[in-house]
Amino acid sequence: MRAQRITEHGGPERLDWAEVEEPRPGDEALLVEVAAAGVNFIDTYHREGRYTVALPFIPGVEGSGTVLEVGARVADFAPGDRIAWCNAPGGYAERVAIPAARAVHVPDGVPDDLAAAVLLQGFTAHYLAFDTFPLTAGDTCLVHAGAGGVGLLLIQLATAAGARVHATTSTDEKAALAASAGAVAVHRYEGFADAIRQYEGKERPLDVVYDGVGATTFDEGLSLIRPRGLMALFGASSGPVPPFDLQGLNANGSLYVTRPSLGHYIATRRELDARARDVFGRIDAGTLDVRVGARFPLADAADAHRALEGRATTGKVLLLP
């Protein structure tokens, strides 16, 4: 079979479309024919070496497909089942062995591409809106990168919870997407804090900031949060946030800062299944719109990485074998 393999860290050119040995599922795993693989910033971090992985390495932490074979100790899945998964490596391949504990069944009403598009980013938006800071009617929040994969889903979930949502984007096209998802106001990154203050008529109008951008937005976002509000830093597409003096949280109103990651919010089978039921249920009911912004052949994964890192995409980017 063929897969995208990394043998040396670096830029997108380090992705090597190569013939590799077909994986074999262990006793608690599934062998899956990949239908679609999601492209995420964590894949670029693995490629760059920002997140340490042993080489050679096949990137891709989410996808969807059909079960070909089940391990001896797997009880809840069978050959022919349609599944999706996240937080399991190796998805940039024609076939992959997935731990059964990371897989969920895909309902009949959800096509393979949407199943692959929604798990990592949809689950991230879900835990941010309902667990990291449980939004309720009357809350005001900011979603950075509002036209990105997480951003568009998070805006919809926050709006459904009754929150008033501000968003940031880099272009008029992206601003229109964020507004259509439910944002009451969409701002450019430059000067976004002043624009939000002017819109809300308050110095610190936000209950929570959801920041997946990092270095270029963090400090300005902190300045908008009300006393005892929360900064949820869940990504770093512009680079990691430098170390900062925690006394600044006190000076700015006893603020909270958290750096969540998805694995801790789907750590149990019960929580994984509950998120899957809610997210897939909203898609099936037509109340959560999943935007697939670009589809690339699996062989062209390097181009997908360039588009993602160049902020040339909206919504979800998929690789199709």
C-alpha atoms as one frame of an Amber mdcrd trajectory, in Angstrom:
protein
   0.000   0.000   0.000   1.023   3.633  -0.280   1.228   6.301   2.389   2.705
   9.705   3.111   5.839   9.064   5.135   8.122  11.449   7.046  11.717  10.309
   7.379  13.195  13.725   8.188  11.639  16.756   9.868  11.140  19.931   7.875
   8.771  21.612   5.431   5.970  20.132   3.329   8.555  18.750   0.905   9.509
  16.224   3.611   6.246  14.360   2.985   7.186  11.335   0.894   4.488   9.450
  -1.047   5.919   5.958  -0.766   5.188   2.262  -0.804   5.073   1.020   2.794
   4.301  -2.197   4.585   0.605  -2.747   5.272  -0.203  -2.453   8.981  -1.500
  -5.400  10.948  -4.086  -4.804  13.681  -3.250  -5.953  17.191  -5.713  -7.740
  19.419  -7.461  -4.460  20.341  -7.260  -2.707  16.970  -9.028  -2.414  13.628
  -7.614  -2.554  10.112  -9.423   0.148   8.119  -9.668   1.061   4.441  -9.324
   4.833   4.583 -12.094   6.834   2.884 -10.869  10.291   3.935  -8.179  11.699
   6.213  -8.429  15.040   7.974  -5.616  17.584   7.760  -4.871  19.506  10.961
  -2.214  21.844  12.290  -0.966  19.082  14.584   0.070  17.205  11.426   2.332
  20.113  10.478   3.766  20.173  14.004   4.624  16.458  13.687   6.174  17.109
  10.269   8.246  20.047  11.537   9.377  18.248  14.671   7.680  20.798  16.940
   5.921  17.804  18.510   8.332  14.907  18.899   7.541  11.693  17.010   9.747
   8.728  16.196  10.786   8.579  12.549   9.836   7.238  10.075   6.315   8.420
  10.776   3.004   8.415   8.895   1.080  11.571   9.894  -2.645  12.082  10.177
  -4.566  11.746  13.427  -8.148  11.483  12.172 -10.133   9.975   9.371 -12.983
   7.749   8.320 -13.293   4.472   6.499 -14.541   0.899   6.462 -13.373  -1.828
   8.822 -11.568  -4.647   7.002 -10.414  -6.720   9.962 -10.874  -6.682  13.743
  -8.488  -7.756  16.471  -9.183 -10.842  18.580 -10.243  -8.797  21.625 -12.481
  -6.303  19.802 -16.173  -6.781  20.559 -17.932  -3.605  19.404 -16.866  -3.465
  15.751 -17.085  -5.859  12.800 -15.807  -5.985   9.207 -17.894  -3.713   7.015
 -18.637  -1.168   9.758 -18.255   2.497   8.821 -16.137   4.210  11.445 -14.313
   7.427  12.161 -11.454   8.103  14.553  -9.259  10.806  15.999  -6.157  10.994
  18.192  -4.664   7.959  16.463  -1.711   8.278  14.051  -1.180   6.945  10.564
  -4.186   8.311   8.698  -2.282   9.600   5.633  -2.391   6.115   4.139  -4.577
   3.840   2.055  -5.079   1.565   5.073  -4.424   2.096   8.748  -4.550   0.137
  11.989  -6.615   2.041  14.545  -7.027   1.239  18.252 -10.668   0.290  18.707
 -10.756   2.576  21.745 -10.250   5.567  19.414 -12.977   4.631  16.906 -16.656
   5.510  16.795 -19.466   4.214  14.611 -20.654   6.592  11.875 -24.456   6.905
  11.553 -26.048   6.180   8.182 -27.035   9.828   7.741 -23.438  11.109   7.945
 -21.280  10.613   4.813 -17.645   9.524   5.053 -16.174  12.913   4.173 -18.141
  14.751   6.869 -17.288  12.055   9.413 -13.589  12.547   8.677 -14.002  16.320
   8.705 -15.718  16.713  12.045 -14.139  14.522  14.691 -10.989  16.338  15.796
 -12.240  19.846  15.135 -15.869  19.115  16.053 -14.922  17.423  19.314 -12.551
  20.309  20.060 -15.303  22.877  19.481 -17.665  20.737  21.548 -15.461  20.484
  24.646 -14.509  24.160  24.440 -18.139  25.307  24.311 -19.620  22.836  26.789
 -16.814  21.855  29.182 -13.773  24.148  29.205 -16.100  27.146  29.577 -19.715
  25.970  29.550 -21.442  28.711  27.612 -24.924  29.852  28.582 -27.369  32.464
  27.335 -25.970  35.953  27.823 -22.272  35.016  27.722 -20.001  36.893  25.328
 -17.028  35.164  23.737 -14.357  35.617  21.109 -13.430  32.897  18.615 -10.147
  33.488  16.838  -9.722  32.107  13.310 -13.472  32.120  12.975 -13.471  30.746
   9.427 -11.210  27.817  10.249 -12.347  24.277  10.884 -12.702  24.649  14.656
 -13.823  28.257  14.396 -16.863  27.703  12.191 -18.062  24.803  14.349 -17.392
  26.607  17.629 -19.301  29.694  16.493 -22.314  27.523  15.678 -22.206  25.645
  18.994 -21.691  28.844  20.986 -24.580  30.548  19.215 -26.809  27.513  19.806
 -25.965  27.773  23.526 -27.219  31.378  23.516 -23.846  33.144  23.618 -22.975
  36.309  21.702 -19.949  35.540  19.540 -17.220  37.782  18.178 -14.766  36.327
  15.676 -11.525  37.255  13.954 -10.578  36.465  10.355  -8.056  37.698   7.812
 -10.213  38.365   4.709 -13.665  39.558   3.681 -14.502  36.084   2.355 -13.616
  34.484   5.665 -15.501  37.182   7.565 -18.645  36.356   5.604 -18.308  32.676
   6.533 -17.894  33.473  10.229 -20.906  35.790  10.133 -23.010  33.162   8.389
 -22.108  30.710  11.166 -23.611  33.090  13.711 -20.968  35.621  14.795 -22.536
  38.963  15.695 -19.374  40.816  14.638 -16.246  39.773  12.758 -12.983  41.685
  13.088  -9.580  41.745  11.437  -6.710  40.641  13.647  -5.070  44.044  13.657
  -6.769  46.116  16.336  -9.383  43.489  17.190  -9.410  44.409  20.892 -10.303
  48.038  20.261 -12.950  47.006  17.728 -14.603  44.655  20.231 -14.509  47.276
  22.991 -16.148  49.782  20.682 -18.820  47.293  19.641 -19.653  46.231  23.201
 -19.149  49.603  24.901 -17.077  48.042  27.680 -13.383  47.877  28.505 -13.451
  44.157  29.320 -16.567  42.735  27.662 -15.668  39.062  27.195 -16.385  36.103
  29.446 -14.053  33.818  27.511 -11.584  33.929  24.638 -11.103  30.780  22.563
  -7.626  31.192  21.056  -6.159  28.693  18.618  -3.792  31.257  17.090  -1.408
  31.811  19.986   1.572  34.144  19.886   0.097  37.024  17.867  -3.288  37.209
  19.631  -2.789  36.036  23.219  -1.852  39.264  25.037  -4.456  41.383  23.280
  -7.106  38.767  24.004  -6.249  38.759  27.710  -6.929  42.492  27.834 -10.573
  41.891  26.846 -11.534  39.347  29.494 -13.706  40.384  32.428 -12.503  39.740
  35.998 -12.439  35.989  36.712 -12.995  35.228  33.041 -11.130  32.585  31.059
  -8.533  32.418  28.299  -8.757  29.014  26.593  -5.573  28.645  24.552  -6.124
  25.509  22.484  -3.644  25.988  19.639  -0.734  27.977  18.293  -1.052  28.435
  14.544   1.002  31.672  14.745   3.569  30.141  17.100   3.705  29.251  20.794
   2.901  31.844  23.442   6.126  32.915  25.189   6.452  32.492  28.962   4.691
  35.283  30.839   4.417  36.567  34.402   1.447  34.931  36.124   1.073  38.053
  38.277  -0.427  39.634  35.176  -3.488  37.410  35.629  -4.034  38.959  39.032
  -3.491  42.492  37.767  -6.025  41.938  34.995  -8.790  40.708  37.301  -7.890
  37.269  38.690  -8.121  35.730  35.234  -7.964  32.041  34.449  -5.839  30.552
  31.656  -6.043  26.966  30.466  -4.222  25.033  27.759  -6.600  22.152  26.980
  -6.112  19.323  24.522  -8.635  16.938  23.053  -7.193  13.756  24.506  -8.129
  14.795  28.021 -11.739  15.430  26.962 -12.282  12.043  25.292 -10.224  10.050
  27.776 -12.972   7.524  28.501 -15.123   5.450  26.180 -18.210   7.001  27.734
 -17.083  10.565  27.019 -15.906   9.737  23.494 -19.225   8.123  22.606 -21.225
  10.939  24.192 -19.418  13.593  22.133 -19.796  11.519  18.984 -23.536  11.083
  19.534 -24.060  14.794  20.092 -21.884  16.002  17.212 -23.151  13.421  14.706
 -26.707  13.987  15.919 -26.460  17.709  15.213 -25.100  17.012  11.722 -27.856
  14.499  11.006 -30.478  16.969  12.283 -29.096  19.754  10.101 -28.243  22.034
  13.041 -24.458  21.802  12.640 -23.006  22.643   9.241 -19.597  21.107   8.512
 -17.758  23.022   5.823 -15.214  21.075   3.800 -13.127  23.856   2.345 -10.716
  21.804   0.243 -10.133  18.236  -0.868  -6.719  17.041  -2.052  -5.615  13.654
  -3.374  -3.673  11.799  -0.694  -0.672  11.847  -3.023  -0.721  15.678  -2.854
  -0.590  16.008   0.938   2.305  18.472   0.684   0.058  20.882  -1.219  -2.603
  20.498   1.475  -0.036  21.417   4.144   1.082  24.456   2.170  -2.505  25.631
   1.815  -3.230  25.145   5.513  -0.072  26.865   6.717  -0.541  29.666   4.209
  -4.020  30.378   5.613  -5.444  29.738   2.151  -8.197  27.465   3.442 -11.536
  27.768   5.218 -13.311  25.021   7.072 -11.861  21.528   6.875  -9.121  20.224
   4.593  -9.372  16.554   3.583  -7.090  14.068   1.863  -8.780  11.447  -0.313
  -6.971   8.202  -1.255
